């Protein structure tokens, strides 16, 4: 990446499935991503537990002696529903509180294959970037074309003028972990002139936390 100003990334939040998926390539890619983060001395923030791809990536990061932080709703810890978190664990009350904390504690975001929860987390983070709530890079690791349909959907939304070309640049994609991390480090946020004027500070002294429930 000669000649490119590299963003300093110390912690990456990974969104991914609590299942392993049908293709063993997903498991292998999750372990490899964890290895890449470990070798690059990048710590992991994730949803906690040890199930599926979440367990794969967190185990690999921990094996490379990097910090692992699982942020998990208390409801998931009842009866050891998702297994033991690999590393430090923070319990929160709600899914929304979990996502806000992930945003605050991470420098970038990666989505691996997953289901509805993974997609919700990914698009919530994208919409918050679009609203200039944060300016952190977001990418998908497109293993064996898993995200091809999603990327085509987004590109069609641009074509139909529901997503601006500027906003489309928020979502990065790559087919290998090293390429994706390189792209995240090279990312330069381009805010929308109108949306960047939005004020996301508390409106009164009685409001202690931002209301981040707005979705586009």
SVG drawing of the C-alpha trace seen along z (x, -y; Angstrom):
<svg xmlns="http://www.w3.org/2000/svg" viewBox="-36 -21 41 49">
<polyline fill="none" stroke="black" stroke-width="0.4" points="0.0,0.0 2.9,-2.3 1.8,-6.0 -1.5,-5.4 -2.1,-6.9 -2.9,-3.9 -5.6,-4.2 -4.5,-2.9 -6.7,0.0 -6.3,1.6 -9.6,3.3 -11.9,4.8 -15.5,5.9 -16.5,9.0 -20.2,9.8 -20.8,13.4 -23.0,16.5 -23.6,18.4 -23.8,21.4 -20.9,22.8 -22.7,22.9 -22.9,25.6 -19.5,25.0 -16.4,25.8 -14.8,22.8 -16.7,20.6 -15.1,22.2 -11.7,22.1 -12.0,18.4 -13.2,17.5 -10.1,19.2 -7.9,17.5 -9.4,14.1 -8.6,14.6 -5.0,15.6 -4.6,12.5 -5.9,10.2 -3.6,11.9 -0.5,11.6 -1.3,7.9 -1.7,7.3 -5.3,6.3 -7.7,7.1 -11.2,8.6 -14.6,7.3 -17.5,9.7 -20.8,10.9 -19.6,13.4 -19.9,17.1 -18.2,19.9 -20.8,21.0 -20.3,21.3 -18.1,18.8 -18.1,16.6 -16.3,19.3 -13.8,19.9 -12.6,16.3 -12.4,15.6 -10.5,18.8 -8.0,18.0 -7.4,14.4 -6.9,15.7 -4.4,18.3 -2.3,15.5 -2.3,13.8 -4.5,10.8 -7.3,9.5 -10.8,10.8 -13.9,8.9 -17.3,10.5 -20.3,8.2 -23.3,10.2 -26.9,9.6 -27.6,11.1 -30.5,13.2 -28.0,15.2 -26.0,16.2 -28.9,18.1 -28.3,21.8 -25.0,21.3 -27.0,20.9 -24.1,19.7 -21.1,21.2 -18.2,19.6 -16.8,16.4 -13.2,16.7 -11.7,13.7 -13.2,10.9 -17.0,10.6 -19.3,7.6 -23.0,8.3 -25.6,5.8 -29.3,5.5 -30.4,5.2 -29.3,5.9 -29.3,2.2 -27.0,1.5 -24.7,4.3 -24.4,2.7 -23.8,-0.8 -21.0,0.5 -19.5,2.4 -19.5,-0.8 -17.8,-2.8 -15.1,-0.2 -14.1,0.7 -12.0,-0.9 -13.5,1.0 -16.1,3.7 -16.0,6.9 -19.0,9.2 -18.5,12.9 -21.3,15.1 -24.2,15.2 -28.0,14.9 -30.5,12.1 -28.6,11.0 -25.4,10.6 -27.2,8.6 -28.9,6.4 -25.6,5.6 -23.9,4.9 -26.6,2.6 -27.1,0.8 -23.5,-0.1 -23.6,-1.2 -26.7,-3.4 -25.0,-5.0 -21.9,-5.8 -24.3,-7.3 -25.7,-9.5 -22.2,-10.5 -22.7,-8.9 -19.3,-7.3 -16.7,-7.3 -15.2,-3.9 -14.6,-1.4 -17.0,1.5 -16.3,4.5 -17.7,7.9 -15.4,11.0 -17.0,12.4 -16.2,16.1 -17.1,18.3 -19.4,15.5 -21.6,15.6 -22.3,11.9 -22.6,11.6 -26.4,11.3 -26.2,8.7 -23.7,6.6 -25.8,6.9 -28.8,5.7 -26.9,2.7 -25.6,1.8 -29.1,2.1 -30.3,-0.3 -27.7,-2.8 -28.9,-2.3 -32.5,-2.9 -31.4,-6.0 -32.2,-4.8 -28.6,-4.8 -26.2,-7.5 -22.8,-6.6 -21.2,-8.3 -23.0,-6.2 -22.2,-3.0 -18.5,-3.6 -19.2,-2.9 -19.5,0.8 -16.1,2.5 -15.7,6.0 -12.9,8.4 -12.4,12.2 -9.4,12.6 -8.8,11.5 -5.5,9.7 -7.0,7.8 -10.0,6.7 -7.9,5.5 -5.7,3.6 -8.8,1.9 -10.2,1.0 -6.8,-0.6 -6.9,-2.6 -10.5,-3.7 -11.2,-7.4 -14.7,-8.4 -16.6,-10.8 -19.6,-12.2 -22.7,-13.5 -22.7,-17.4 -26.3,-17.5 -26.2,-14.5 -22.9,-15.5 -24.7,-18.6 -26.9,-16.4 -26.2,-16.9 -26.0,-13.6 -25.3,-15.2 -27.8,-15.0 -30.6,-17.6 -30.8,-18.2 -28.8,-17.7 -31.2,-15.0 -30.4,-12.8 -27.3,-10.8 -27.1,-8.6 -27.6,-9.2 -30.7,-7.9 -29.4,-5.8 -32.6,-4.0 -33.1,-6.0 -32.7,-3.7 -32.9,-4.4"/>
</svg>
